[in-house]
Amino acid sequence: MTVTGILLCAFFTTCVCASGVADVVLSCEFIEDSVGLRDNFARSPATLILREVFVGSLESLEALTPFVPPSNSDPRVIMFESKVSSFKIPNIDILLHADCNEREVMCEISRYAPHGLKERSESDHFLVSIDVAGGAFGTLLILRAVPQADDQTSRMNPELGLPLSQTGTMLTEVLFLVFSTVKSLSAPLRGAGLLNCGFRHQDMSPDEEVHIEWRQQHRGRGQIIITMATRLNDPEGGAMVRHSSKDSSMDGAQVVSEGNASVTLNNIQVTDEGAYICSVTIGPYHGQQVVNLQVVQAPSVSFSEEKLILKGNTAQTLRCHCRQYYPLDVQVEWLSQSPTDEEPAIFADQGSLSSHRKHGDGTYSLSSHLVVPPDVVPGTRITCRVSHVALDAPVSVSMLVEHL
Ligand SMILES: *[C@@H]1O[C@H](CO)[C@@H](O)[C@H](O)[C@H]1NC(C)=O
């Protein structure tokens, strides 16, 4: 599956019915293979109406009204309609709050060919990929068109050759979905991180096999982290988990009972950074989610000098060390505050930086050298302030200037 960079706005969300469900309407693109076009894909606008999305009780939604598809709509407009009330999907209510100004939602629909199924399946299965910008939610759904009763002499969608409901939508049911509620996470070096991935299914034979694979992809290299195989009717016994060398774990019982395929990585190293692909296969259906892991480690900041004593006309050097941080970017600032200053001010001279040193564990160190001129007033406080992505607020160390 190719992931394209097109972002569309989610458009409306409507209706909250009494039971904490809402209809979500997304503007999507329908993508078809098409020989002759430059990128071989034809894109056309499509609408996805997710009926009865479980969102819990959210007060602000009471004012909304149910979505009513336009009657007598143009049959060439592709409108997919799917009821999702039987699935409780964590965080899906994010789609309700997605809006054109704040969060963008990418939604793409294409045809799907279930593995090993023949008979019409190629023409009536669809794959929907939904991603909320910012990584708070992503899902992949496999839909199947619901056959319409013959007597309805229904209109057809000319492009898809499938019958339309009376309101002009294409009724589908969700057979399978894979989702992630944390598509990007940061974890501290040597700490642990949970790579989040879950799945839901419907109408699956209970002895169908579930196969889960987590693979890490980084700088063009891929490796399998953990795989697991079990049957849907096998609440714990038969789960077969195979690990790679990486310290990781998956709860086999949770996979079957909750559809939770999350994996915990322990003792995280810099080399564990990258994209992790959660692949779930049940019978003929297969879907995946990508979760990005970033490793962050805050610098430890200190001066190498214990005191700063100015003598006569000689300048003194102050060295501020930032040790063992990750990733590379770090910002060092020098400030000074004389006894008469109300607040510290940026030092005129910002010192000079050493080059980065890289350690065996992948972390970096750097130091900044400041030459303190002899005319600095005694009692002046000199501060080295360090900013880094792993720090919520900059870290400072400071020292009082003494004179001999
Ligand atoms: C899976 O379980 C863990 C706790 O064990 C939880 O934090 C996580 O949100 C669950 N993920 C899904 C997708 O259900």
The ligand as a MOL file (V3000), in Angstrom:
LIG
                    3D

  0  0  0     0  0            999 V3000
M  V30 BEGIN CTAB
M  V30 COUNTS 14 14 0 0 0
M  V30 BEGIN ATOM
M  V30 1 C -3.5080 -2.2980 25.2600 0
M  V30 2 O -3.2890 -2.4560 26.6500 0
M  V30 3 C -2.4940 -1.4730 27.2680 0
M  V30 4 C -2.3630 -1.8250 28.7390 0
M  V30 5 O -1.9790 -3.1220 28.9000 0
M  V30 6 C -3.1360 -0.1090 27.1050 0
M  V30 7 O -2.3140 0.8820 27.6710 0
M  V30 8 C -3.3580 0.1770 25.6270 0
M  V30 9 O -4.0340 1.4060 25.4720 0
M  V30 10 C -4.1600 -0.9370 24.9880 0
M  V30 11 N -4.2190 -0.6820 23.5620 0
M  V30 12 C -5.2620 -0.9480 22.8100 0
M  V30 13 C -5.1250 -0.6570 21.3890 0
M  V30 14 O -6.3030 -1.4290 23.2470 0
M  V30 END ATOM
M  V30 BEGIN BOND
M  V30 1 1 1 2
M  V30 2 1 1 10
M  V30 3 1 2 3
M  V30 4 1 3 4
M  V30 5 1 3 6
M  V30 6 1 4 5
M  V30 7 1 6 7
M  V30 8 1 6 8
M  V30 9 1 8 9
M  V30 10 1 8 10
M  V30 11 1 10 11
M  V30 12 1 11 12
M  V30 13 1 12 13
M  V30 14 2 12 14
M  V30 END BOND
M  V30 END CTAB
M  END
